[in-house]
Amino acid sequence: MKPAVILISATLALSAFASQQAHAFGQLGHRIIGEIAQNNLSESAQNQINALTKGESLAQMSTWADEIRSDKNWYHSSPWHYVSIEDDETWDTVKRNPKGDIIQSLEKYEKILKSDKVSEQDKWEALAFYVHFVGDIHQPLHVGHSHDRGGNSVKLKWFGDDTNLHSVWDSKLIEHQKLSYTEYTKFISRIAGKDIKEWEGKSYYDWADESKALRDATYKLEKNRDDQPDLRFQYIFDHTATVELRLQQAGIRLADKLNIIFAK
């Protein structure tokens, strides 16, 4: 049994179904990112990660950080999945959450992964969180407005069914393609070398700025005849390219970071 799995209580097991329903993006989008990253790891990183995870893939472990949120022992981790910043704020002026945010968490877990003085269990947890948070920060609404909770308070319809804007970007735009995570990964894995070079080497703040720049477009909602926001094929057509770009960038950047961390 993997060291970190011991920490997951029986309560989590009983609530697994509810957790899966609440975190559908973790079921597909995070696994796509993990699979892209796995396919771009160096031999050194691959070997060290396999030893740490006992052969569990990045795609498999990518959902853990969402699944544990059903366990009361991990309720405190919820703010780590996002950061709030308004359009007119900068990273120098914004008031950061004292309970932590996604940028602080990425910095924290990168340090743990680089350390030779932590337990195997702590390092496994750090890797699981890190894999997940690299994905989250590339979703535009995880660098969101505090007043609408990153689009969670923006109620709308998806093909006539009630939902919210954040859920559309977490899961529905990806799930609409009706592909498994391995199929989706194959569909979007043809990435030009020049793009890879352009994406690599940027900071966590750069990644967050990209999401911040993209989020305004997510609020341009398709409406039905009654002038109600009811997202359908036009919204999918308008935003699928952005979703797939962010999946690609997250996967490539995750591999790049892990190749550096596990270079020795």
HELIX and SHEET records of a PDB file:
HELIX    1   1 PRO A    3  LEU A    7  5                                   5    
HELIX    2   2 ALA A   10  LEU A   14  1                                   5    
HELIX    3   3 ALA A   16  ALA A   22  1                                   7    
HELIX    4   4 ALA A   24  GLN A   38  1                                  15    
HELIX    5   5 GLU A   43  THR A   53  1                                  11    
HELIX    6   6 LEU A   58  MET A   61  1                                   4    
HELIX    7   7 TRP A   64  GLU A   67  1                                   4    
HELIX    8   8 ILE A   68  SER A   70  5                                   3    
HELIX    9   9 LYS A   72  HIS A   81  5                                  10    
HELIX   10  10 ILE A  102  LYS A  114  1                                  13    
HELIX   11  11 GLU A  120  ILE A  137  1                                  18    
HELIX   12  12 PRO A  140  HIS A  142  5                                   3    
HELIX   13  13 LEU A  165  SER A  167  1                                   3    
HELIX   14  14 VAL A  168  LYS A  172  3                                   5    
HELIX   15  15 LEU A  173  GLU A  175  1                                   3    
HELIX   16  16 TYR A  181  PHE A  187  1                                   7    
HELIX   17  17 GLY A  193  TRP A  199  1                                   7    
HELIX   18  18 TYR A  204  THR A  218  1                                  15    
HELIX   19  19 PHE A  233  ILE A  261  1                                  29    
SHEET    1   A 2 VAL A  83  SER A  84  0                                        
SHEET    2   A 2 VAL A 143  GLY A 144  1                                        
SHEET    1   B 3 ASP A 161  ASN A 164  0                                        
SHEET    2   B 3 LYS A 155  TRP A 158 -1                                        
SHEET    3   B 3 ASP A 230  LEU A 231  1                                        
END                                                                             
